[in-house]
Amino acid sequence: MTTAAPARIPLVDYLVLDGPDGPHLAAHECVTCAARFFDRRNACGNCGGNAFQQVAIAPHGVVKAFTIVAFAAPGIPVPFVAAVVDCDGTSVRANVINTEPDPDHVSLGMPVRLATYVVGTDDDGTEAIGFGFEPAGSAATNTAEGTPT
């Protein structure tokens, strides 16, 4: 007897789990000036336009800026790497996961790819799925702890 895969929901609205090419991020793009936003907007912060279309964001990019966070709110494990990733022209703020949080393992210009992981599971077994970026050369993973898929 096979068991059905657990139900999965994205932690954020802009994480698409079931894309034809796997998980990816989706942004709202202003049809007037092509500015992209991950949150819902009534008007474009760049040009004031009010028409948007949903666009898929490349699931790979390069680290443009990062910091190693050593102090965080209670209950947040440290250290971790917070970064800005350029995904083919779209800036994404996310954590770099599945690598050691130190300058020997994270660098500016480092190629990364989107990775998803289970944030938590409710009483019905539904998994909440988060995302981060991992070094592009690492094995495919599905958890922040680096468990291979």
N, C-alpha and C positions, 0 to 999 in steps of 0.2 A: 504494500500500500504506500503510495506517495503522499507526502504532505504538501499542502499548498504553501507557497511562499507567503510570508507575513505581509499584511497591508503596509504600505509605505506612504508617508506624506512628507512633503518638503518643509523644512523649518522656516524658509522664507518664500514669499510668493514668486520670486524671480528665479528660483531653481526649478528647472524642468527635469523630471526624473526619467520620463519615458520617451525621449526623443528618438528618432530613427537611427541616429548615430550615437546613442547613449546620452547620459546626463549632460545638460548644458545650462547656461544662464540665459535669461531673456530680458531685454531692456525695452523701455518705451522710447521710441525715437521720434523726435519732432519732424513732421513732414516738411516743414518750412526750412529749417536750418540744419537738420540731422544731429542735433544735440541728443545725447542719450542719458536716460535716467532709470534707475532701478526701482524707485518708488513711484506710486501713482501721482500724476500731476494734472491739474486743471489747466495750467498754462506753462509754457516753456520758460525756464529761468534764464535762457539765453536771448531769445528773440520775442517772447510774449505770445507766440503762436499757440493755438489750442487744439491742434489735430496731431495725433500720435499714431504710430504703428508699432506693433511688436516685432522685434528683430532678435534673432539668435546671436549670442556672443560666442566668439571662438573659444573652444575649450582648452586652449593653450595660450601661453604668453611668456613674458619675461618680467622678472622682478625689477621694478624701477626705483623703489625705495623700500626700506624695511627697518624695523627696530626689534630688538630682543627685549621683550617685556619681562622685567624681573619682579615687579610689584603689581598686584591686582587685588580686586575685591575678594573678601573672604570666600573660600570655596572654589576659586578659580585656580587651577594648577599653573604654576610658573616654573621655569621660564617657558615662553612660547614666542613665536615669531609673527608679528603683525606686518603686513606688507601692502604695497600698492603694486598691482600686476597690470601690465599693458597687454591686453588681449586684442591684437590687431587694431589698435587705435582706441579701444575703450578701456578706461581705467577702472579696475575692480579692486576694492579694499577687501582683503581676506587674510586669513592666517596661512602660513606655510606649514604644512603638516607632513608627517611621515619622514621626518629627517631630524637630526639633532639640532636644537635651537642654539647654535653658536656660529661665529663668523667663519669657522672652518668648513661649514656645511651649507651656508646660505651666503649668497653674494649678489651684488648688483649685476644685472644682465643675465642672471641665471635663468635658463629655460625651465618653465614649469607647466604642469597640466592640471586641469580640474580633477579633483578627487572628492568622492562623497564618503560619508561615514554615519553610523547610527549615533544619534545624540541621546536617545532614550527610547523606552518602550512603555506603552500604557498597559493597563490591566487586561485589555483585549488582545494584546500582542501586536498592536499597530506601532510601527517604527517611525520615529521622527528622524528625518535625514538632513544632515548639515553638509556644508561643503568647505573646502579649502583648496589650496594648490600644493602639489607635491613636485619634487624635482622630476623633470621629464625623463631622466634616465632610469628611474626606479621601477620596480615591478608594480603592476596594477594592484591597487589596494582598495579596500572598502571601509576601513575604519581609521580613526585618528591615531590609533595605537600602531598602525602599520601592518595589520593582518592581511596577508596576500589573499586575493580573490581566486 
